[in-house]
């Protein structure tokens, strides 16, 4: 690979990692500003108690922060931050697909509460598929290091 292509690849990977980190931080802020939306989403999708949904809320926020920071600090030398973000967005995509399957039309609140109609799940689904694809491309394009 020529040095220009290699430099461009490194820059694109950096932009991609920072973009996904920003998205994860925005999602955390959205959840923190209105935790009720996310908690109600968890209760509706998984038919669980409020107490358990609160636990899922805090676990999700911590995972998102950890992955966002790992993409920033270790993403250029390790493959696992991109793989972790891919798995996270893939999980979110599966959950939205399930919500569509059970005909549940609620906003998870990850990016605010502006999606309150039947297109909310479709928008979230397309968004998560795009983010999963970006994370996967970053994962396969990140050079291998000696350790994961």
N, C-alpha and C positions, 0 to 999 in steps of 0.2 A: 504494500500500500504506500502511495506517495506521501511525503510529509504534509502536503496541503490537505489531502483527504484525511489523513490521520488527525491533523489539527482540527479540521472541521468536525470530525467524528467526536473528538474530545469536547469541543464546544457544545455540540448538540446534546451530548450526554449530560453535560453540566447544566444546560438550560432545562432539559427534561427532568433531572433530579430536583432542581430548585423549583420547577413548576409543580411537581407532585408534592413537594414539601409545603409549598404555599397553599395548595389545595387542601392538604391535611390540616394545616393550621387554621385555615378559614372554616373548615368543617368543625374543628374543635371549638372555635369561637362561636359559631352558630349554635352548637349544642349548649354551650355554657350560657349564652344569652337567653335561651328558651329551652331549658332541659325538659320541660313538660312535653313538648312535641316528640322528642326522641323516645322518652319513656313511654308515652302513649302508643307510639309506633311499635315498640318492643312488646308491649302488653297485647296489642291487637294482632300482631303477626304470630306470636308464640303462645298466646293464651296463658300468660304467666302472671304472677302477682306483682304488685307495685314494688315490693321490697326486692324481688329478684331483678326486676327491670332497672331499678336504681343501681344494683351491683353491675349489671351489664353496661349501664351508662358510664360509670366510672372506669370500668375496665376498658371500654372502647376508647374513651378519651385518652387514657394513658398509653394504649397501644398506638393510637394515631400520633401522639406526640413523640413516642419513642421511634417510630418508623420515620417520621419527618426529620427528626434530628439525625438519625442514622444515614438517611439519604444525603444530608448536608455534609456530615463529618466523615463518613466512611464510604460513601457511595462511589467514589472514584477508585478505591482500592479493593473493595469487597463487592461480591455479587449479592450477598444476602439482603442488603437493604432494598434493592430493586425487587428481588424475589418476594420479600415480605410485603411490599406494597402491592405487588401483583396479586398475591393471595388475599390480601385484605380487600382490594377492590373487586376481586372475583367473588369473594364471600358476600359483599354488599350487592353485587349483581344477582347472585343466586337468591338472596333474601327478597330483593325487589321482584324477581321473576315469580317467587312463591306468593308474594303479596298480590301480584296480578292474577295468578292462578286461582287464589281464593276470593278474587274479585274485591280486594281491599284497596280502597283509594284514599290513602293518607300520606301526608308529607312526613318524612323522617326528621325534618328540621335541621339537617346538616348545613344547609346554606341559607337559613332563615325560613320564615313561614310564608313565603310568597306563592307556594304551589298548593292550592286548596281545591283543585278540581280533578276531574277524571284523567287529565293528561299528566298529572303529577308523577305517577309511577312510570309512565313512558319517558318523560324527560329525565327522571332519575336513572332509569335503566340505560338509556343512550349515553348519558353522562358517565355512568360507571363503566360501561363497555369501553368508552374512549379512554378513560383513566387506566383501566386494566390493560388495554393495548399498549399505551405509552409505557407503563411499568414493565410489561413483558419485553418490549423492544429495548428498553434500557437494560434489562436483565441479560438478554442475549448478546447485546453489544458491549457490555462492560467487560474489559479484559480480565482474564483469570489471574488471580494472584496465587501465591504459594498456599495460602489457607483461605478458607471460605469467608 
